[in-house]
Amino acid sequence: MPPRSARQLAALFTAVLALTVSCAIVRGPNTTAPNLGLTVPDGFQVSIYASGFQKPRLMALAPNGDVFVSDEKSGEVSVLLDRDGNGVLDSSQVYAQGLNIPHGVTFHGGFLYVATTDAVLRYPYQPGDVTARAAPEKLVDLPANGKHYSRTVVFGPDDRMYVSAGSTCNACEESDPKRAAVWVYDADGKNGRPYATGLRNAVGLEWSGETLYATANGRDLAGNDVPPEAFYIVKDGQNYGWPYCYPLSAGTKQVWDKDFGRKDQTYCDAAQPALATTTAHAAPLGLAFYTGQAFPQPYRGQMFVALHGSWNREPKSGYRVITIDPKTGATADFLSGFQSGLTTTARPVDLQVTPDGALLLSDDGNGLIYRIAYAGAR
């Protein structure tokens, strides 16, 4: 093994230090404090909506308004019922179980689609179903596990299926073209092809109108502040830089990753720029565009993003929800208070707008789903 540089040794020390504390720092929210002790804009209220999950991840709204959520640790997909629409959970029902790290969930054409670590499955679905009415049909084989093992599936306005899979590594050249990429398929899983490449781990994937947006987790061990986490408009046939490049700011050319040391700046000049960026290692995961009418006008149409939080940065970053203006790329804090020094009280994952205009937030550190509602400014 070649000798390590001082920068590499410092990064390795930071990583080891983080690993020694990261397994023990998540503590449950303070339920006795207003808004669970969290900071939100004036007029918003936060409450615990559902509990008892092992590792809840992505959510999807069913055609009848039920909310489906994946639990990758239990291997289940559950449905959250609020059939009277009063903003209080009626019950939670396991819809499907025995799945291999289920993650992405979405509805299309009379089916519930579930992306597991090694496949895209679909279940026949009729509005109101709370348990699967048949065994799932496997549509697509996906590369399993790896450093980034979660998979996301969404449908576009073209009725085609878009699937993202993360990389096996921090920075490497992948042998499987489905890694670190978004692929597009017909709704039945046929005619698959690469749609976008160079996305290290695009956990958040969402269409707004005719435009596809993605969150991206940047590489580790390049420093406390490099690279910033990035958010992209995902275009057909385009490359987004990883592992050779990374963005330093929104709207500018990406820079060559000298530590990785392959390709060159010319290659990076052709990579797609970021729409927006935020603090390095904040780990942006799920996103949702606010399509409801209950929040004040400035929040309508905004992109809400869950920052899962850093494992290898001191001071820590993330552990909050931010908004991004899709027109300008401007970012702003929306929900914070999950972090105090080395202690964190949640790991935000995904957001989902409900029929009554509230916003649900999953937390895989505590096995909770929060409800964020607007009650009016004081």
C-alpha positions as CSV (number, residue, x, y, z in Angstrom):
1,M,0.0,0.0,0.0
2,P,1.5,3.4,-0.9
3,P,2.1,5.9,2.0
4,R,-0.9,8.0,2.8
5,S,-0.8,11.8,2.6
6,A,-1.4,14.0,5.6
7,R,-4.8,14.9,4.1
8,Q,-5.7,11.3,3.7
9,L,-4.7,10.4,7.2
10,A,-6.7,13.3,8.6
11,A,-9.7,12.2,6.7
12,L,-9.3,8.6,7.8
13,F,-9.0,9.8,11.5
14,T,-12.2,11.8,11.1
15,A,-14.0,8.8,9.6
16,V,-12.9,6.5,12.4
17,L,-13.9,9.0,15.1
18,A,-17.3,9.4,13.5
19,L,-17.8,5.6,13.3
20,T,-17.1,5.3,17.1
21,V,-19.9,7.7,18.0
22,S,-22.4,7.4,15.1
23,C,-24.0,4.2,16.4
24,A,-25.0,5.7,19.8
25,I,-26.0,9.2,19.2
26,V,-29.6,9.0,17.9
27,R,-32.0,9.7,20.7
28,G,-35.8,10.0,20.5
29,P,-37.4,13.4,20.1
30,N,-38.6,15.3,23.1
31,T,-42.3,14.8,22.9
32,T,-43.1,17.1,25.7
33,A,-41.8,20.2,24.0
34,P,-43.8,22.2,21.5
35,N,-43.2,20.9,18.0
36,L,-41.1,18.1,19.6
37,G,-38.5,20.7,20.3
38,L,-38.0,21.4,16.6
39,T,-37.6,24.7,14.9
40,V,-40.1,25.4,12.1
41,P,-41.4,28.7,10.5
42,D,-44.1,30.6,12.3
43,G,-47.5,28.9,12.1
44,F,-46.2,25.3,11.4
45,Q,-46.8,22.4,13.8
46,V,-44.9,19.2,14.0
47,S,-46.3,16.0,15.6
48,I,-45.5,12.3,15.6
49,Y,-47.9,10.7,13.0
50,A,-46.9,7.0,13.1
51,S,-44.4,4.9,15.0
52,G,-43.1,1.4,15.5
53,F,-41.1,1.0,12.3
54,Q,-37.6,-0.4,12.2
55,K,-36.1,1.7,9.4
56,P,-38.8,3.6,7.4
57,R,-37.6,5.1,4.2
58,L,-39.5,6.3,1.1
59,M,-43.2,7.0,0.9
60,A,-45.8,7.1,-1.9
61,L,-49.4,8.4,-2.1
62,A,-51.9,5.8,-3.2
63,P,-54.7,6.9,-5.7
64,N,-57.2,6.9,-2.8
65,G,-55.0,9.0,-0.5
66,D,-53.5,6.3,1.7
67,V,-49.8,6.6,2.3
68,F,-47.4,3.7,1.6
69,V,-44.0,3.5,3.3
70,S,-41.1,1.1,2.9
71,D,-39.2,-0.3,5.9
72,E,-35.9,-1.7,4.6
73,K,-34.9,-3.3,7.8
74,S,-38.1,-5.3,8.4
75,G,-38.5,-6.1,4.7
76,E,-42.0,-4.7,4.7
77,V,-44.2,-2.1,2.9
78,S,-46.9,-0.7,5.1
79,V,-50.0,1.4,4.5
80,L,-50.9,4.3,6.7
81,L,-54.6,5.0,7.0
82,D,-56.3,8.3,7.7
83,R,-59.6,7.5,6.0
84,D,-61.6,10.3,7.8
85,G,-59.0,12.9,6.7
86,N,-58.6,14.5,10.1
87,G,-54.8,14.4,10.1
88,V,-54.6,11.6,12.8
89,L,-53.5,8.1,11.9
90,D,-56.4,5.6,12.0
91,S,-54.2,2.5,11.7
92,S,-51.1,1.1,10.1
93,Q,-51.3,-2.1,8.1
94,V,-48.5,-4.3,6.7
95,Y,-49.2,-4.5,2.9
96,A,-46.3,-6.8,1.9
97,Q,-43.5,-8.5,3.7
98,G,-40.5,-10.7,3.1
99,L,-38.9,-8.2,0.8
100,N,-35.1,-7.8,0.2
101,I,-34.4,-4.3,1.5
102,P,-37.5,-2.5,0.0
103,H,-36.9,1.1,-0.6
104,G,-38.6,2.9,-3.6
105,V,-42.4,2.8,-3.8
106,T,-44.7,4.3,-6.4
107,F,-48.1,3.8,-8.1
108,H,-48.8,3.5,-11.8
109,G,-51.4,2.0,-14.0
110,G,-53.2,-0.2,-11.4
111,F,-50.0,-1.4,-9.7
112,L,-47.8,-0.7,-6.7
113,Y,-44.2,-0.7,-7.8
114,V,-41.5,-1.6,-5.2
115,A,-37.7,-1.2,-5.8
116,T,-35.8,-3.6,-3.6
117,T,-32.0,-3.8,-3.5
118,D,-31.9,-6.4,-6.3
119,A,-35.1,-6.0,-8.3
120,V,-38.2,-3.9,-9.3
121,L,-41.4,-5.7,-8.4
122,R,-45.0,-4.8,-8.9
123,Y,-48.2,-5.8,-7.2
124,P,-51.7,-5.5,-8.7
125,Y,-53.4,-2.7,-6.7
126,Q,-57.0,-1.5,-6.4
127,P,-57.7,1.7,-4.4
128,G,-58.3,0.8,-0.8
129,D,-56.2,-2.3,-0.7
130,V,-54.4,-2.7,2.6
131,T,-52.8,-6.1,1.9
132,A,-51.3,-7.4,-1.4
133,R,-53.9,-9.2,-3.4
134,A,-51.3,-11.4,-5.3
135,A,-47.6,-12.3,-5.3
136,P,-45.4,-9.6,-6.9
137,E,-44.2,-9.8,-10.4
138,K,-40.5,-9.2,-11.0
139,L,-39.9,-6.7,-13.8
140,V,-36.2,-5.8,-13.6
141,D,-33.1,-7.3,-12.0
142,L,-30.9,-4.8,-10.3
143,P,-27.3,-5.0,-8.9
144,A,-27.7,-5.9,-5.3
145,N,-26.2,-4.5,-2.1
146,G,-22.9,-2.5,-2.3
147,K,-21.9,0.6,-0.4
148,H,-25.2,2.2,-1.6
149,Y,-27.8,-0.6,-1.5
150,S,-31.1,1.3,-1.8
151,R,-33.0,1.7,-5.0
152,T,-35.6,4.3,-6.1
153,V,-38.4,4.0,-8.7
154,V,-40.6,6.7,-10.1
155,F,-42.8,7.2,-13.2
156,G,-42.5,10.1,-15.6
157,P,-45.2,12.0,-17.6
158,D,-44.2,9.7,-20.5
159,D,-45.6,6.7,-18.5
160,R,-42.1,5.2,-18.4
161,M,-40.3,3.9,-15.3
162,Y,-37.2,5.5,-14.0
163,V,-34.9,3.6,-11.6
164,S,-31.8,4.8,-9.7
165,A,-29.1,2.7,-8.2
166,G,-26.1,3.9,-6.2
167,S,-22.4,3.1,-6.4
168,T,-20.6,0.1,-4.8
169,C,-17.9,2.4,-3.5
170,N,-16.8,5.9,-2.5
171,A,-15.0,6.7,-5.7
172,C,-14.4,4.0,-8.4
173,E,-15.1,3.1,-12.0
174,E,-18.1,0.7,-11.9
175,S,-18.3,-2.4,-14.1
176,D,-22.1,-2.6,-14.0
177,P,-23.7,0.2,-16.0
178,K,-26.8,0.2,-13.8
179,R,-24.7,1.5,-10.9
180,A,-24.4,5.2,-10.2
181,A,-27.0,5.9,-12.8
182,V,-30.7,6.3,-13.6
183,W,-32.2,3.9,-16.1
184,V,-35.5,4.2,-17.9
185,Y,-37.8,1.3,-18.8
186,D,-41.2,0.6,-20.2
187,A,-43.8,0.2,-17.4
188,D,-43.4,-3.6,-17.7
189,G,-39.7,-3.4,-17.2
190,K,-38.8,-4.0,-20.9
191,N,-36.6,-1.9,-23.2
192,G,-34.3,-0.6,-20.4
193,R,-31.5,1.8,-21.2
194,P,-29.3,4.3,-19.4
195,Y,-31.0,7.7,-18.9
196,A,-28.4,9.6,-16.9
197,T,-24.9,8.6,-15.6
198,G,-22.4,9.8,-13.1
199,L,-24.8,10.1,-10.1
200,R,-23.0,8.5,-7.2
201,N,-26.2,7.9,-5.2
202,A,-29.4,9.5,-6.4
203,V,-31.7,8.4,-3.6
204,G,-34.2,11.2,-4.2
205,L,-35.8,11.1,-7.6
206,E,-38.9,13.1,-8.4
207,W,-40.7,14.5,-11.4
208,S,-42.3,18.0,-11.4
209,G,-44.1,18.6,-14.6
210,E,-41.8,17.6,-17.5
211,T,-38.6,17.8,-15.4
212,L,-36.9,15.1,-13.4
213,Y,-35.0,16.2,-10.3
214,A,-32.5,14.2,-8.2
215,T,-30.6,14.5,-4.9
216,A,-27.0,13.2,-5.0
217,N,-24.6,12.1,-2.3
218,G,-21.1,13.4,-3.0
219,R,-17.9,11.4,-2.3
220,D,-16.4,11.0,1.2
221,L,-12.9,11.5,2.5
222,A,-12.0,14.6,0.5
223,G,-12.3,17.0,3.4
224,N,-14.9,18.5,5.7
225,D,-16.3,20.8,3.1
226,V,-15.6,19.1,-0.2
227,P,-17.5,18.3,-2.2
228,P,-20.8,20.1,-1.3
229,E,-23.9,18.0,-1.6
230,A,-25.7,18.6,-4.9
231,F,-29.1,18.6,-6.5
232,Y,-29.6,18.2,-10.2
233,I,-32.1,18.5,-13.0
234,V,-31.7,15.1,-14.7
235,K,-31.7,15.1,-18.5
236,D,-31.7,12.2,-21.0
237,G,-28.2,11.2,-22.1
238,Q,-26.3,13.5,-19.8
239,N,-23.4,12.7,-17.4
240,Y,-23.2,14.2,-13.9
241,G,-19.5,13.8,-13.2
242,W,-18.9,11.1,-10.6
243,P,-16.4,9.6,-10.0
244,Y,-14.1,12.0,-11.9
245,C,-15.6,15.4,-11.0
246,Y,-17.7,17.2,-8.4
247,P,-19.4,20.6,-8.2
248,L,-18.2,23.4,-6.0
249,S,-21.2,25.6,-6.4
250,A,-24.5,25.7,-8.2
251,G,-24.6,26.6,-11.9
252,T,-20.8,26.4,-12.4
253,K,-18.6,23.9,-14.2
254,Q,-17.6,20.9,-12.1
255,V,-14.0,20.5,-11.1
256,W,-11.7,17.6,-11.6
257,D,-11.2,15.2,-8.6
258,K,-7.4,15.2,-8.3
259,D,-7.5,12.7,-5.5
260,F,-9.2,10.1,-7.8
261,G,-6.9,11.2,-10.5
262,R,-8.6,9.8,-13.7
263,K,-9.9,11.7,-16.7
264,D,-9.2,15.5,-16.7
265,Q,-10.8,18.9,-16.4
266,T,-11.9,18.8,-20.0
267,Y,-14.1,15.8,-19.1
268,C,-15.5,17.7,-16.1
269,D,-16.3,20.8,-18.2
270,A,-18.8,18.6,-20.1
271,A,-20.5,17.3,-16.9
272,Q,-23.9,18.8,-16.0
273,P,-23.8,21.6,-13.4
274,A,-25.7,21.4,-10.1
275,L,-29.0,23.2,-9.7
276,A,-28.2,23.8,-6.0
277,T,-25.8,22.7,-3.4
278,T,-25.7,22.4,0.4
279,T,-23.2,21.6,3.1
280,A,-20.8,18.7,2.4
281,H,-21.8,15.2,3.8
282,A,-25.3,16.3,4.7
283,A,-26.6,13.2,2.8
284,P,-29.7,14.5,1.0
285,L,-32.2,11.7,0.5
286,G,-35.8,12.0,-0.4
287,L,-37.5,15.0,-1.9
288,A,-41.0,16.2,-2.5
289,F,-42.5,19.2,-4.4
290,Y,-45.2,20.9,-2.4
291,T,-48.3,20.5,-4.5
292,G,-50.9,21.2,-1.7
293,Q,-52.8,24.4,-0.9
294,A,-52.5,24.4,2.9
295,F,-49.0,25.9,3.2
296,P,-48.5,29.7,2.6
297,Q,-48.0,30.8,-1.0
298,P,-44.1,31.1,-0.8
299,Y,-43.9,27.3,-0.1
300,R,-46.1,26.2,-3.0
301,G,-44.1,24.6,-5.7
302,Q,-40.9,24.5,-3.7
303,M,-38.8,21.4,-3.4
304,F,-38.5,20.0,0.1
305,V,-35.5,17.8,0.8
306,A,-34.6,15.6,3.8
307,L,-31.0,15.7,4.8
308,H,-30.2,12.4,6.5
309,G,-27.0,13.7,8.2
310,S,-23.3,13.2,8.1
311,W,-21.3,10.2,9.4
312,N,-17.8,11.5,8.7
313,R,-17.9,15.2,9.3
314,E,-17.1,17.3,12.5
315,P,-19.0,19.4,13.1
316,K,-21.9,17.3,11.8
317,S,-24.1,18.5,9.0
318,G,-27.6,17.7,7.8
319,Y,-30.3,16.3,10.2
320,R,-32.9,18.8,8.9
321,V,-35.3,19.6,6.1
322,I,-34.5,22.3,3.6
323,T,-36.4,24.0,0.7
324,I,-35.0,24.6,-2.7
325,D,-36.4,27.0,-5.2
326,P,-36.5,25.0,-8.5
327,K,-36.3,28.2,-10.5
328,T,-33.3,29.8,-8.8
329,G,-31.6,27.0,-6.8
330,A,-31.8,29.1,-3.6
331,T,-31.9,26.9,-0.5
332,A,-33.3,27.7,3.0
333,D,-33.8,25.8,6.3
334,F,-37.3,24.7,6.9
335,L,-37.1,22.3,9.8
336,S,-34.2,21.9,12.2
337,G,-33.5,21.0,15.8
338,F,-32.6,17.3,15.3
339,Q,-28.9,18.1,16.1
340,S,-27.0,19.5,19.1
341,G,-23.3,19.1,19.0
342,L,-22.5,15.4,18.6
343,T,-26.0,14.4,19.6
344,T,-28.6,13.8,17.0
345,T,-32.2,12.9,17.6
346,A,-33.4,11.8,14.1
347,R,-32.3,10.7,10.6
348,P,-34.7,12.4,8.2
349,V,-35.3,10.3,5.0
350,D,-38.3,11.2,2.9
351,L,-41.2,13.6,2.5
352,Q,-44.7,13.1,1.2
353,V,-47.5,15.6,0.7
354,T,-50.9,14.3,2.0
355,P,-54.4,15.0,0.5
356,D,-55.0,17.6,3.3
357,G,-51.9,19.5,2.4
358,A,-49.7,18.4,5.3
359,L,-46.2,17.0,4.8
360,L,-45.1,13.7,6.2
361,L,-41.4,13.1,7.1
362,S,-39.9,9.7,7.7
363,D,-37.1,9.2,10.3
364,D,-35.2,5.9,10.1
365,G,-33.2,6.6,13.2
366,N,-36.2,6.4,15.5
367,G,-38.7,4.5,13.3
368,L,-41.1,7.4,13.1
369,I,-43.2,9.3,10.7
370,Y,-43.8,13.0,11.6
371,R,-46.6,15.2,10.3
372,I,-45.8,18.9,9.5
373,A,-49.0,21.0,9.2
374,Y,-49.7,24.7,8.9
375,A,-52.0,26.1,11.5
376,G,-51.7,29.8,10.7
377,A,-49.3,32.4,11.8
378,R,-49.4,33.6,15.4
